[in-house]
Amino acid sequence: MADESQKVGDLMKQIQGMLALNPEIGPRMEGFWKTQDGILEETEAFSKAWFERRHDAARTALEAVRKANGNGSDPSAAMQAMVEWQQQSFRRMAEDMQQWIELCSHCAARMTQAEIEAGKDSADDTAKRAKSSAGTTKATPV
């Protein structure tokens, strides 16, 4: 256990060293994880709605079966119950597709926005460092 703890400590020191060498990594990592969290929220909402539609499909299928069995002597009523269920299922599938496209679009927008912000932050940091180093160093030509 102590050996594992030592390995984790060594890894953290290496990561800190990388961050110290490249100050642009920190903001990019933060942006990545914020974006990841947002995408997970979007995916969770999509999944919840998808499962609700699947539960609705199961409940309405059960209803259709009951209607079809309850009208055993009337085949047209049984067929009508199944047609209604199928129509509802097509609507659910259309909602699935629409929400899937929205999910992909929102996630792509989040990633694009994160990249734009990271690029802007990196450019701002580089400009600040360049301005700071230009004003503090007195170089002598060699």
C-alpha positions in Angstrom: 0.0 0.0 0.0 2.8 2.4 0.8 4.5 1.6 -2.5 1.3 2.5 -4.3 1.0 5.7 -2.4 4.6 6.5 -3.3 3.9 5.9 -7.0 0.9 8.2 -6.9 3.0 10.9 -5.2 5.7 10.5 -7.8 3.0 10.8 -10.6 1.6 13.9 -9.0 5.1 15.5 -8.9 5.6 14.7 -12.5 2.3 16.3 -13.4 3.1 19.4 -11.4 6.4 19.6 -13.2 4.7 19.5 -16.6 2.2 22.2 -15.5 5.1 24.4 -14.3 6.9 24.0 -17.6 3.8 24.8 -19.7 1.4 27.2 -18.0 -1.1 26.8 -20.8 -1.8 23.2 -19.8 -3.6 24.1 -16.5 -6.3 26.3 -18.1 -6.8 23.8 -20.9 -7.2 20.9 -18.4 -9.7 23.0 -16.4 -11.6 23.7 -19.6 -11.5 20.1 -20.6 -13.0 18.9 -17.3 -15.7 21.7 -17.3 -16.7 20.6 -20.8 -16.6 17.0 -19.8 -19.0 17.7 -16.9 -21.4 19.6 -19.2 -21.4 16.8 -21.7 -22.1 14.3 -19.0 -25.1 16.5 -17.8 -26.4 16.6 -21.4 -26.0 12.8 -21.8 -27.7 12.2 -18.5 -30.7 14.3 -19.6 -30.9 12.5 -22.9 -30.6 9.1 -21.3 -33.3 9.9 -18.7 -35.7 11.0 -21.5 -34.9 7.9 -23.6 -35.6 5.6 -20.7 -38.9 7.4 -20.0 -39.9 6.8 -23.6 -38.9 3.1 -23.3 -41.0 2.7 -20.1 -43.9 4.4 -21.9 -43.5 2.0 -24.8 -43.7 -1.0 -22.5 -46.8 0.4 -20.7 -48.6 1.2 -23.9 -47.6 -2.2 -25.4 -49.2 -3.9 -22.4 -52.3 -1.7 -22.8 -52.5 -2.7 -26.5 -52.1 -6.4 -25.6 -54.9 -6.1 -23.1 -57.2 -4.3 -25.5 -56.4 -6.9 -28.2 -57.1 -9.8 -25.8 -60.2 -8.1 -24.3 -61.8 -7.9 -27.8 -61.0 -11.4 -28.8 -64.1 -11.7 -30.9 -63.4 -8.4 -32.7 -60.2 -8.7 -34.8 -60.6 -5.1 -36.1 -60.4 -3.7 -32.5 -57.2 -5.8 -31.9 -55.7 -4.5 -35.1 -56.6 -0.9 -34.2 -55.0 -1.3 -30.7 -51.7 -2.5 -32.4 -51.8 0.2 -35.0 -52.2 2.9 -32.3 -49.3 1.5 -30.4 -47.1 1.4 -33.5 -48.0 5.0 -34.3 -46.9 6.0 -30.8 -43.7 4.0 -31.2 -42.9 5.9 -34.4 -43.4 9.2 -32.6 -41.1 8.0 -29.8 -38.4 7.0 -32.3 -38.7 10.3 -34.0 -38.2 12.0 -30.6 -35.2 9.7 -29.9 -33.6 10.8 -33.2 -34.4 14.5 -32.6 -33.0 14.5 -29.1 -29.9 12.5 -30.3 -29.2 15.1 -32.9 -29.7 17.9 -30.3 -27.3 16.0 -27.9 -24.6 15.7 -30.5 -25.0 19.3 -31.5 -24.9 20.6 -27.9 -21.9 18.5 -27.1 -20.0 19.7 -30.2 -20.9 23.3 -29.4 -19.5 22.8 -25.8 -16.3 21.4 -27.2 -15.9 24.1 -29.8 -16.6 26.8 -27.2 -14.0 25.3 -24.8 -11.4 25.2 -27.6 -12.1 28.9 -28.5 -11.9 29.9 -24.8 -8.7 27.9 -24.3 -7.1 29.4 -27.4 -8.1 32.9 -26.3 -6.8 32.3 -22.8 -3.5 30.9 -24.2 -3.1 33.9 -26.5 -3.8 36.3 -23.6 -1.3 34.5 -21.3 1.4 34.5 -24.0 0.8 38.2 -24.7 1.1 39.0 -20.9 4.3 36.9 -20.6 5.8 38.5 -23.7 5.0 42.0 -22.4 6.3 41.2 -19.0 9.5 39.7 -20.2 10.1 42.5 -22.7 9.8 45.1 -20.0 12.1 43.4 -17.4 15.0 42.0 -19.4 17.9 44.1 -20.5 19.6 42.0 -23.1 23.1 42.8 -24.3 23.8 41.8 -27.8 26.5 39.2 -28.1 
